[in-house]
Amino acid sequence: MNGDTRTIGFIGLGHMGGPMAANLVKAGHRVIGFDLVPDLLAAASDAGVKAAASSVEAATAADVVITMLPAGRHVLDLYRNEGLLTAARPGTLFIDCSTIDVADARSAHEAAVAAGMRALDAPVSGGVVGAEAATLTFMAGGAQSEFAEAEPLLAAMGEKAVHCGGAGAGQAAKICNNMILGISMIAVSEAFVLGERLGLSHQALFDVASTASGQCWALTVNCPVPGPVPTSPANRNYLPGFAAPLMAKDLGLAANAARESGVPTELALKAAELYAAYAAGAGANKDFSGILQTVRGRTTPEHGPAPQNDAKGGTPA
Protein backbone atom coordinates (compact mmCIF):
# COMPACT_ATOMS: atom_id res chain seq x y z
CA MET A 1 0.00 0.00 0.00
CA ASN A 2 2.99 2.34 0.29
CA GLY A 3 1.22 4.58 2.82
CA ASP A 4 -1.45 5.81 0.36
CA THR A 5 -4.97 6.72 1.40
CA ARG A 6 -7.37 3.78 1.42
CA THR A 7 -11.13 3.36 1.75
CA ILE A 8 -11.73 1.16 4.77
CA GLY A 9 -14.95 -0.52 5.81
CA PHE A 10 -14.89 -0.84 9.61
CA ILE A 11 -17.50 -3.04 11.28
CA GLY A 12 -17.75 -3.04 15.08
CA LEU A 13 -17.27 0.41 16.62
CA GLY A 14 -17.31 -0.41 20.32
CA HIS A 15 -14.78 0.45 23.04
CA MET A 16 -11.95 -0.94 20.89
CA GLY A 17 -13.23 -0.55 17.34
CA GLY A 18 -14.38 3.03 17.72
CA PRO A 19 -10.97 4.47 18.68
CA MET A 20 -9.22 2.25 16.13
CA ALA A 21 -11.44 3.57 13.34
CA ALA A 22 -10.88 7.13 14.57
CA ASN A 23 -7.11 6.64 14.40
CA LEU A 24 -7.40 5.47 10.80
CA VAL A 25 -9.28 8.69 10.03
CA LYS A 26 -6.50 10.68 11.74
CA ALA A 27 -3.99 8.91 9.50
CA GLY A 28 -5.82 10.25 6.44
CA HIS A 29 -7.86 7.21 5.41
CA ARG A 30 -11.51 7.28 4.39
CA VAL A 31 -13.37 5.08 6.86
CA ILE A 32 -16.93 3.88 6.33
CA GLY A 33 -18.17 2.33 9.57
CA PHE A 34 -21.10 0.36 10.89
CA ASP A 35 -22.27 -0.81 14.30
CA LEU A 36 -25.60 -2.21 15.44
CA VAL A 37 -25.62 0.25 18.38
CA PRO A 38 -26.74 3.70 17.17
CA ASP A 39 -24.85 5.58 19.90
CA LEU A 40 -21.57 3.90 18.94
CA LEU A 41 -22.16 4.71 15.29
CA ALA A 42 -22.90 8.34 16.19
CA ALA A 43 -19.73 8.61 18.30
CA ALA A 44 -17.64 7.22 15.44
CA SER A 45 -19.29 9.66 13.06
CA ASP A 46 -18.28 12.52 15.37
CA ALA A 47 -14.70 11.25 15.04
CA GLY A 48 -14.81 11.48 11.25
CA VAL A 49 -16.05 8.01 10.32
CA LYS A 50 -18.70 7.99 7.57
CA ALA A 51 -21.71 6.14 8.94
CA ALA A 52 -23.07 3.26 6.85
CA ALA A 53 -26.61 1.90 7.07
CA SER A 54 -25.36 -1.70 7.22
CA SER A 55 -22.25 -3.83 7.30
CA VAL A 56 -22.79 -4.64 3.64
CA GLU A 57 -22.83 -0.94 2.74
CA ALA A 58 -19.61 -0.41 4.69
CA ALA A 59 -17.90 -3.15 2.68
CA THR A 60 -19.19 -2.37 -0.80
CA ALA A 61 -16.74 0.38 -1.75
CA ALA A 62 -13.90 -0.61 0.56
CA ASP A 63 -10.33 -1.52 -0.35
CA VAL A 64 -9.97 -3.16 3.07
CA VAL A 65 -12.64 -4.42 5.48
CA ILE A 66 -11.79 -4.53 9.18
CA THR A 67 -13.99 -6.30 11.72
CA MET A 68 -13.80 -5.92 15.51
CA LEU A 69 -16.54 -8.11 16.98
CA PRO A 70 -17.29 -9.92 20.27
CA ALA A 71 -17.05 -13.58 19.19
CA GLY A 72 -16.29 -15.96 16.35
CA ARG A 73 -19.95 -16.60 15.63
CA HIS A 74 -20.42 -12.90 14.83
CA VAL A 75 -17.51 -12.90 12.38
CA LEU A 76 -18.64 -16.11 10.67
CA ASP A 77 -22.24 -14.89 10.48
CA LEU A 78 -21.14 -11.69 8.76
CA TYR A 79 -18.91 -13.59 6.36
CA ARG A 80 -21.31 -16.42 5.56
CA ASN A 81 -24.86 -15.19 6.11
CA GLU A 82 -24.94 -11.40 5.98
CA GLY A 83 -23.54 -11.09 2.48
CA LEU A 84 -20.35 -9.29 3.46
CA LEU A 85 -18.10 -11.40 1.24
CA THR A 86 -20.37 -11.13 -1.78
CA ALA A 87 -20.83 -7.37 -1.32
CA ALA A 88 -17.12 -6.58 -1.38
CA ARG A 89 -15.12 -6.24 -4.58
CA PRO A 90 -13.06 -9.30 -5.59
CA GLY A 91 -9.63 -9.32 -3.96
CA THR A 92 -10.64 -7.08 -1.05
CA LEU A 93 -8.46 -7.62 2.01
CA PHE A 94 -10.45 -8.67 5.11
CA ILE A 95 -8.72 -8.07 8.44
CA ASP A 96 -10.40 -9.50 11.51
CA CYS A 97 -9.13 -7.88 14.71
CA SER A 98 -11.59 -9.70 16.98
CA THR A 99 -10.31 -12.21 19.52
CA ILE A 100 -11.93 -15.49 18.54
CA ASP A 101 -11.33 -19.23 18.54
CA VAL A 102 -8.44 -20.39 16.35
CA ALA A 103 -10.74 -22.79 14.51
CA ASP A 104 -13.22 -19.97 13.84
CA ALA A 105 -10.41 -17.76 12.55
CA ARG A 106 -9.35 -20.47 10.12
CA SER A 107 -12.95 -21.00 9.01
CA ALA A 108 -13.36 -17.27 8.40
CA HIS A 109 -10.13 -17.23 6.39
CA GLU A 110 -11.29 -20.17 4.27
CA ALA A 111 -14.68 -18.51 3.63
CA ALA A 112 -13.00 -15.29 2.53
CA VAL A 113 -10.60 -17.05 0.18
CA ALA A 114 -13.41 -19.19 -1.29
CA ALA A 115 -15.28 -15.96 -2.07
CA GLY A 116 -12.28 -14.52 -3.94
CA MET A 117 -11.08 -12.31 -1.10
CA ARG A 118 -7.85 -12.16 0.90
CA ALA A 119 -7.78 -12.50 4.68
CA LEU A 120 -5.73 -11.80 7.79
CA ASP A 121 -6.54 -12.50 11.42
CA ALA A 122 -5.01 -9.73 13.51
CA PRO A 123 -6.18 -9.69 17.14
CA VAL A 124 -4.80 -6.99 19.40
CA SER A 125 -3.25 -6.49 22.81
CA GLY A 126 -3.30 -3.20 24.68
CA GLY A 127 -6.91 -2.71 25.73
CA VAL A 128 -9.02 0.43 25.41
CA VAL A 129 -6.12 2.66 26.46
CA GLY A 130 -3.98 1.23 23.67
CA ALA A 131 -6.81 1.58 21.15
CA GLU A 132 -7.27 5.24 22.04
CA ALA A 133 -3.55 6.04 22.06
CA ALA A 134 -2.78 3.96 18.93
CA THR A 135 -0.27 1.86 20.88
CA LEU A 136 -1.81 -1.55 20.26
CA THR A 137 0.18 -4.68 19.42
CA PHE A 138 -1.21 -6.71 16.52
CA MET A 139 -0.61 -10.45 16.17
CA ALA A 140 -1.27 -11.39 12.55
CA GLY A 141 -1.99 -14.69 10.83
CA GLY A 142 -2.15 -15.11 7.07
CA ALA A 143 0.05 -14.80 4.02
CA GLN A 144 3.12 -12.55 4.15
CA SER A 145 1.78 -10.52 1.22
CA GLU A 146 -1.47 -9.76 3.06
CA PHE A 147 0.46 -8.78 6.18
CA ALA A 148 2.67 -6.44 4.16
CA GLU A 149 -0.39 -4.76 2.67
CA ALA A 150 -2.05 -4.42 6.07
CA GLU A 151 1.03 -3.13 7.89
CA PRO A 152 0.55 0.60 7.22
CA LEU A 153 -3.02 0.38 8.51
CA LEU A 154 -1.95 -1.55 11.59
CA ALA A 155 0.76 1.08 12.18
CA ALA A 156 -1.94 3.78 12.19
CA MET A 157 -3.75 1.93 14.99
CA GLY A 158 -0.82 0.56 16.99
CA GLU A 159 2.89 0.62 17.58
CA LYS A 160 3.80 -2.99 16.85
CA ALA A 161 2.63 -5.70 14.45
CA VAL A 162 4.04 -9.22 14.38
CA HIS A 163 3.44 -11.68 11.56
CA CYS A 164 2.96 -14.92 13.49
CA GLY A 165 2.39 -17.35 10.61
CA GLY A 166 -0.47 -18.69 8.52
CA ALA A 167 -4.23 -18.44 9.00
CA GLY A 168 -5.18 -18.55 12.68
CA ALA A 169 -1.64 -17.94 13.93
CA GLY A 170 -2.51 -14.46 15.17
CA GLN A 171 -5.32 -15.86 17.31
CA ALA A 172 -3.01 -18.62 18.56
CA ALA A 173 -0.45 -16.04 19.69
CA LYS A 174 -3.14 -13.92 21.37
CA ILE A 175 -4.65 -16.71 23.45
CA CYS A 176 -1.23 -18.10 24.44
CA ASN A 177 -0.10 -14.65 25.55
CA ASN A 178 -3.25 -14.05 27.57
CA MET A 179 -3.04 -17.52 29.07
CA ILE A 180 0.33 -16.48 30.51
CA LEU A 181 -1.15 -13.20 31.72
CA GLY A 182 -4.20 -14.75 33.38
CA ILE A 183 -2.17 -17.37 35.21
CA SER A 184 0.46 -14.87 36.32
CA MET A 185 -2.15 -12.45 37.69
CA ILE A 186 -3.59 -15.20 39.86
CA ALA A 187 -0.10 -16.13 41.06
CA VAL A 188 0.70 -12.50 41.92
CA SER A 189 -2.64 -12.12 43.72
CA GLU A 190 -2.08 -15.28 45.75
CA ALA A 191 1.40 -14.07 46.70
CA PHE A 192 0.06 -10.74 47.99
CA VAL A 193 -2.71 -12.40 50.01
CA LEU A 194 -0.21 -14.87 51.49
CA GLY A 195 2.15 -11.97 52.23
CA GLU A 196 -0.66 -10.17 54.06
CA ARG A 197 -1.21 -13.21 56.29
CA LEU A 198 2.49 -13.43 56.97
CA GLY A 199 2.73 -9.77 57.96
CA LEU A 200 4.44 -8.44 54.82
CA SER A 201 3.48 -5.00 53.60
CA HIS A 202 2.38 -4.73 50.00
CA GLN A 203 5.23 -2.33 49.28
CA ALA A 204 7.87 -4.62 50.78
CA LEU A 205 6.74 -7.59 48.71
CA PHE A 206 6.54 -5.42 45.59
CA ASP A 207 10.02 -3.98 46.15
CA VAL A 208 11.47 -7.48 46.39
CA ALA A 209 9.50 -9.29 43.69
CA SER A 210 9.63 -6.47 41.13
CA THR A 211 13.43 -6.67 41.03
CA ALA A 212 13.79 -10.40 41.64
CA SER A 213 12.70 -13.60 39.91
CA GLY A 214 8.99 -12.91 40.56
CA GLN A 215 9.04 -9.90 38.23
CA CYS A 216 6.26 -9.91 35.60
CA TRP A 217 3.83 -7.53 33.87
CA ALA A 218 0.99 -8.51 36.22
CA LEU A 219 3.12 -7.26 39.11
CA THR A 220 5.00 -4.24 37.77
CA VAL A 221 2.35 -2.68 35.50
CA ASN A 222 -1.04 -4.00 36.64
CA CYS A 223 -0.27 -4.65 40.31
CA PRO A 224 -3.44 -6.08 41.93
CA VAL A 225 -3.08 -4.20 45.24
CA PRO A 226 -3.31 -0.42 45.64
CA GLY A 227 -0.18 1.55 46.37
CA PRO A 228 2.95 0.16 44.72
CA VAL A 229 1.94 1.04 41.13
CA PRO A 230 -0.19 4.22 41.28
CA THR A 231 -1.51 3.80 37.73
CA SER A 232 -2.80 0.25 38.24
CA PRO A 233 -6.60 -0.35 38.33
CA ALA A 234 -6.32 -1.44 41.98
CA ASN A 235 -6.01 2.26 42.83
CA ARG A 236 -9.33 3.00 41.10
CA ASN A 237 -11.47 0.31 42.71
CA TYR A 238 -10.50 -2.02 39.85
CA LEU A 239 -12.08 0.14 37.15
CA PRO A 240 -11.32 -1.91 34.03
CA GLY A 241 -8.32 -1.43 31.87
CA PHE A 242 -8.74 -5.04 30.73
CA ALA A 243 -12.13 -6.23 31.96
CA ALA A 244 -12.46 -9.55 33.80
CA PRO A 245 -15.10 -10.88 31.35
CA LEU A 246 -12.62 -10.38 28.50
CA MET A 247 -9.96 -12.34 30.37
CA ALA A 248 -12.53 -15.05 31.09
CA LYS A 249 -13.33 -15.17 27.38
CA ASP A 250 -9.67 -15.41 26.35
CA LEU A 251 -8.90 -18.12 28.89
CA GLY A 252 -11.96 -20.03 27.69
CA LEU A 253 -10.58 -19.86 24.15
CA ALA A 254 -7.20 -21.06 25.40
CA ALA A 255 -8.86 -23.93 27.28
CA ASN A 256 -10.78 -24.97 24.16
CA ALA A 257 -7.63 -24.89 22.05
CA ALA A 258 -5.72 -26.90 24.67
CA ARG A 259 -8.41 -29.59 24.81
CA GLU A 260 -8.57 -29.83 21.01
CA SER A 261 -4.78 -30.00 20.80
CA GLY A 262 -4.37 -32.53 23.60
CA VAL A 263 -2.09 -30.24 25.63
CA PRO A 264 -2.39 -30.67 29.43
CA THR A 265 -2.63 -27.00 30.46
CA GLU A 266 -3.70 -27.65 34.04
CA LEU A 267 -2.97 -24.15 35.34
CA ALA A 268 -4.76 -22.55 32.40
CA LEU A 269 -7.85 -24.69 32.95
CA LYS A 270 -7.97 -23.71 36.62
CA ALA A 271 -7.41 -20.05 35.74
CA ALA A 272 -10.25 -20.24 33.21
CA GLU A 273 -12.52 -21.68 35.90
CA LEU A 274 -11.64 -18.96 38.42
CA TYR A 275 -12.04 -16.13 35.94
CA ALA A 276 -15.35 -17.48 34.61
CA ALA A 277 -16.76 -17.44 38.15
CA TYR A 278 -15.31 -13.99 38.91
CA ALA A 279 -16.58 -12.46 35.66
CA ALA A 280 -20.05 -13.89 36.23
CA GLY A 281 -20.21 -12.36 39.72
CA ALA A 282 -18.34 -9.60 41.50
CA GLY A 283 -15.95 -9.04 38.62
CA ALA A 284 -18.56 -8.39 35.93
CA ASN A 285 -17.57 -4.73 35.71
CA LYS A 286 -14.07 -4.93 37.18
CA ASP A 287 -10.53 -5.17 35.90
CA PHE A 288 -9.13 -8.67 35.70
CA SER A 289 -6.63 -7.83 38.47
CA GLY A 290 -9.59 -7.72 40.85
CA ILE A 291 -9.29 -11.53 40.96
CA LEU A 292 -7.23 -10.76 44.07
CA GLN A 293 -10.55 -10.17 45.86
CA THR A 294 -11.64 -13.70 44.97
CA VAL A 295 -8.39 -15.07 46.40
CA ARG A 296 -9.02 -13.14 49.63
CA GLY A 297 -12.58 -14.37 49.75
CA ARG A 298 -11.47 -18.00 49.49
CA THR A 299 -8.90 -17.66 52.25
CA THR A 300 -9.62 -19.72 55.37
CA PRO A 301 -11.51 -17.30 57.65
CA GLU A 302 -10.59 -18.75 61.02
CA HIS A 303 -7.03 -17.53 60.70
CA GLY A 304 -8.18 -13.93 60.26
CA PRO A 305 -6.28 -11.32 58.26
CA ALA A 306 -2.81 -10.33 59.34
CA PRO A 307 -2.31 -6.66 60.29
CA GLN A 308 -1.59 -4.51 57.25
CA ASN A 309 1.92 -3.10 57.35
CA ASP A 310 3.10 0.22 56.06
CA ALA A 311 5.65 0.52 53.32
CA LYS A 312 8.56 0.31 55.74
CA GLY A 313 7.36 -2.93 57.26
CA GLY A 314 6.09 -1.54 60.56
CA THR A 315 2.58 -2.05 61.92
CA PRO A 316 0.53 1.17 61.57
CA ALA A 317 -0.65 2.91 64.72
C-alpha positions in Angstrom: 0.0 0.0 0.0 3.0 2.3 0.3 1.2 4.6 2.8 -1.4 5.8 0.4 -5.0 6.7 1.4 -7.4 3.8 1.4 -11.1 3.4 1.7 -11.7 1.2 4.8 -14.9 -0.5 5.8 -14.9 -0.8 9.6 -17.5 -3.0 11.3 -17.7 -3.0 15.1 -17.3 0.4 16.6 -17.3 -0.4 20.3 -14.8 0.4 23.0 -12.0 -0.9 20.9 -13.2 -0.6 17.3 -14.4 3.0 17.7 -11.0 4.5 18.7 -9.2 2.2 16.1 -11.4 3.6 13.3 -10.9 7.1 14.6 -7.1 6.6 14.4 -7.4 5.5 10.8 -9.3 8.7 10.0 -6.5 10.7 11.7 -4.0 8.9 9.5 -5.8 10.2 6.4 -7.9 7.2 5.4 -11.5 7.3 4.4 -13.4 5.1 6.9 -16.9 3.9 6.3 -18.2 2.3 9.6 -21.1 0.4 10.9 -22.3 -0.8 14.3 -25.6 -2.2 15.4 -25.6 0.2 18.4 -26.7 3.7 17.2 -24.9 5.6 19.9 -21.6 3.9 18.9 -22.2 4.7 15.3 -22.9 8.3 16.2 -19.7 8.6 18.3 -17.6 7.2 15.4 -19.3 9.7 13.1 -18.3 12.5 15.4 -14.7 11.3 15.0 -14.8 11.5 11.3 -16.1 8.0 10.3 -18.7 8.0 7.6 -21.7 6.1 8.9 -23.1 3.3 6.8 -26.6 1.9 7.1 -25.4 -1.7 7.2 -22.2 -3.8 7.3 -22.8 -4.6 3.6 -22.8 -0.9 2.7 -19.6 -0.4 4.7 -17.9 -3.2 2.7 -19.2 -2.4 -0.8 -16.7 0.4 -1.7 -13.9 -0.6 0.6 -10.3 -1.5 -0.4 -10.0 -3.2 3.1 -12.6 -4.4 5.5 -11.8 -4.5 9.2 -14.0 -6.3 11.7 -13.8 -5.9 15.5 -16.5 -8.1 17.0 -17.3 -9.9 20.3 -17.1 -13.6 19.2 -16.3 -16.0 16.3 -20.0 -16.6 15.6 -20.4 -12.9 14.8 -17.5 -12.9 12.4 -18.6 -16.1 10.7 -22.2 -14.9 10.5 -21.1 -11.7 8.8 -18.9 -13.6 6.4 -21.3 -16.4 5.6 -24.9 -15.2 6.1 -24.9 -11.4 6.0 -23.5 -11.1 2.5 -20.3 -9.3 3.5 -18.1 -11.4 1.2 -20.4 -11.1 -1.8 -20.8 -7.4 -1.3 -17.1 -6.6 -1.4 -15.1 -6.2 -4.6 -13.1 -9.3 -5.6 -9.6 -9.3 -4.0 -10.6 -7.1 -1.0 -8.5 -7.6 2.0 -10.4 -8.7 5.1 -8.7 -8.1 8.4 -10.4 -9.5 11.5 -9.1 -7.9 14.7 -11.6 -9.7 17.0 -10.3 -12.2 19.5 -11.9 -15.5 18.5 -11.3 -19.2 18.5 -8.4 -20.4 16.4 -10.7 -22.8 14.5 -13.2 -20.0 13.8 -10.4 -17.8 12.5 -9.3 -20.5 10.1 -13.0 -21.0 9.0 -13.4 -17.3 8.4 -10.1 -17.2 6.4 -11.3 -20.2 4.3 -14.7 -18.5 3.6 -13.0 -15.3 2.5 -10.6 -17.0 0.2 -13.4 -19.2 -1.3 -15.3 -16.0 -2.1 -12.3 -14.5 -3.9 -11.1 -12.3 -1.1 -7.9 -12.2 0.9 -7.8 -12.5 4.7 -5.7 -11.8 7.8 -6.5 -12.5 11.4 -5.0 -9.7 13.5 -6.2 -9.7 17.1 -4.8 -7.0 19.4 -3.3 -6.5 22.8 -3.3 -3.2 24.7 -6.9 -2.7 25.7 -9.0 0.4 25.4 -6.1 2.7 26.5 -4.0 1.2 23.7 -6.8 1.6 21.2 -7.3 5.2 22.0 -3.6 6.0 22.1 -2.8 4.0 18.9 -0.3 1.9 20.9 -1.8 -1.6 20.3 0.2 -4.7 19.4 -1.2 -6.7 16.5 -0.6 -10.4 16.2 -1.3 -11.4 12.6 -2.0 -14.7 10.8 -2.1 -15.1 7.1 0.1 -14.8 4.0 3.1 -12.6 4.2 1.8 -10.5 1.2 -1.5 -9.8 3.1 0.5 -8.8 6.2 2.7 -6.4 4.2 -0.4 -4.8 2.7 -2.1 -4.4 6.1 1.0 -3.1 7.9 0.5 0.6 7.2 -3.0 0.4 8.5 -1.9 -1.5 11.6 0.8 1.1 12.2 -1.9 3.8 12.2 -3.7 1.9 15.0 -0.8 0.6 17.0 2.9 0.6 17.6 3.8 -3.0 16.8 2.6 -5.7 14.5 4.0 -9.2 14.4 3.4 -11.7 11.6 3.0 -14.9 13.5 2.4 -17.3 10.6 -0.5 -18.7 8.5 -4.2 -18.4 9.0 -5.2 -18.6 12.7 -1.6 -17.9 13.9 -2.5 -14.5 15.2 -5.3 -15.9 17.3 -3.0 -18.6 18.6 -0.4 -16.0 19.7 -3.1 -13.9 21.4 -4.7 -16.7 23.5 -1.2 -18.1 24.4 -0.1 -14.7 25.6 -3.3 -14.0 27.6 -3.0 -17.5 29.1 0.3 -16.5 30.5 -1.1 -13.2 31.7 -4.2 -14.7 33.4 -2.2 -17.4 35.2 0.5 -14.9 36.3 -2.2 -12.4 37.7 -3.6 -15.2 39.9 -0.1 -16.1 41.1 0.7 -12.5 41.9 -2.6 -12.1 43.7 -2.1 -15.3 45.7 1.4 -14.1 46.7 0.1 -10.7 48.0 -2.7 -12.4 50.0 -0.2 -14.9 51.5 2.1 -12.0 52.2 -0.7 -10.2 54.1 -1.2 -13.2 56.3 2.5 -13.4 57.0 2.7 -9.8 58.0 4.4 -8.4 54.8 3.5 -5.0 53.6 2.4 -4.7 50.0 5.2 -2.3 49.3 7.9 -4.6 50.8 6.7 -7.6 48.7 6.5 -5.4 45.6 10.0 -4.0 46.2 11.5 -7.5 46.4 9.5 -9.3 43.7 9.6 -6.5 41.1 13.4 -6.7 41.0 13.8 -10.4 41.6 12.7 -13.6 39.9 9.0 -12.9 40.6 9.0 -9.9 38.2 6.3 -9.9 35.6 3.8 -7.5 33.9 1.0 -8.5 36.2 3.1 -7.3 39.1 5.0 -4.2 37.8 2.3 -2.7 35.5 -1.0 -4.0 36.6 -0.3 -4.6 40.3 -3.4 -6.1 41.9 -3.1 -4.2 45.2 -3.3 -0.4 45.6 -0.2 1.6 46.4 3.0 0.2 44.7 1.9 1.0 41.1 -0.2 4.2 41.3 -1.5 3.8 37.7 -2.8 0.3 38.2 -6.6 -0.4 38.3 -6.3 -1.4 42.0 -6.0 2.3 42.8 -9.3 3.0 41.1 -11.5 0.3 42.7 -10.5 -2.0 39.8 -12.1 0.1 37.2 -11.3 -1.9 34.0 -8.3 -1.4 31.9 -8.7 -5.0 30.7 -12.1 -6.2 32.0 -12.5 -9.5 33.8 -15.1 -10.9 31.3 -12.6 -10.4 28.5 -10.0 -12.3 30.4 -12.5 -15.0 31.1 -13.3 -15.2 27.4 -9.7 -15.4 26.4 -8.9 -18.1 28.9 -12.0 -20.0 27.7 -10.6 -19.9 24.1 -7.2 -21.1 25.4 -8.9 -23.9 27.3 -10.8 -25.0 24.2 -7.6 -24.9 22.1 -5.7 -26.9 24.7 -8.4 -29.6 24.8 -8.6 -29.8 21.0 -4.8 -30.0 20.8 -4.4 -32.5 23.6 -2.1 -30.2 25.6 -2.4 -30.7 29.4 -2.6 -27.0 30.5 -3.7 -27.6 34.0 -3.0 -24.2 35.3 -4.8 -22.5 32.4 -7.8 -24.7 32.9 -8.0 -23.7 36.6 -7.4 -20.0 35.7 -10.2 -20.2 33.2 -12.5 -21.7 35.9 -11.6 -19.0 38.4 -12.0 -16.1 35.9 -15.3 -17.5 34.6 -16.8 -17.4 38.2 -15.3 -14.0 38.9 -16.6 -12.5 35.7 -20.1 -13.9 36.2 -20.2 -12.4 39.7 -18.3 -9.6 41.5 -15.9 -9.0 38.6 -18.6 -8.4 35.9 -17.6 -4.7 35.7 -14.1 -4.9 37.2 -10.5 -5.2 35.9 -9.1 -8.7 35.7 -6.6 -7.8 38.5 -9.6 -7.7 40.8 -9.3 -11.5 41.0 -7.2 -10.8 44.1 -10.5 -10.2 45.9 -11.6 -13.7 45.0 -8.4 -15.1 46.4 -9.0 -13.1 49.6 -12.6 -14.4 49.8 -11.5 -18.0 49.5 -8.9 -17.7 52.3 -9.6 -19.7 55.4 -11.5 -17.3 57.7 -10.6 -18.7 61.0 -7.0 -17.5 60.7 -8.2 -13.9 60.3 -6.3 -11.3 58.3 -2.8 -10.3 59.3 -2.3 -6.7 60.3 -1.6 -4.5 57.3 1.9 -3.1 57.4 3.1 0.2 56.1 5.7 0.5 53.3 8.6 0.3 55.7 7.4 -2.9 57.3 6.1 -1.5 60.6 2.6 -2.0 61.9 0.5 1.2 61.6 -0.7 2.9 64.7 
